[in-house]
Amino acid sequence: PTGGDTVCGRVLVLGYSSSPRGVIYGEIYAADGALLAEGEGEGGAQGEYEPFFVGLNPEVEEETVALLSVYAVDLPTGAKIDQTAVPVTLYPAGDEACQ
């Protein structure tokens, strides 16, 4: 998704990456800071770029303003690096807003 998108049901994040261990993490947070979903996928590592896929399954029952964040982790410090975050509006799968 891109910033401001409406997402219905499962959130699919696709891209290319090269991270220290080849692992890409994804999280979705509600506006109040509650964690709605988290997951990880594998991409390239150590300068080799490869496609990655992260599937997230936020369980929402109504329209929910959220922040989708995808990042790698720096091995020595454990800090999030190369983080991209975009606001999205989530709806349950099958919601009429998704038709």
C-alpha positions, 0 to 999 in steps of 0.5 A: 500500500501507499500512504492513505490507501484503504486496505481490506483484510490482509495487508500484503507488502512487496518490495526489494531489499538487502538487509544485514540478515535478509529479514524484513519486518512488518508491523501495523499500529492503530492510531492509539498505538495498539499493535494490530499485526506483525510479521516478517519475510525474507529478502536479499542480504549483504548487498544482494537485492532480492524480492521480499513479501510480508503478509500481515493480518490485522483483525479489525471489526470497523474502519481503523486508521493505522500506520504500516511500518516495514524495516530491517534490523541493525545487527549490532544495535538491534535498532530499526533501519531503513524503515518506511512507514505509511498511514493506511485505513483498514477495513474488515475483509468484505466490508462495503467500503471495499467494494 
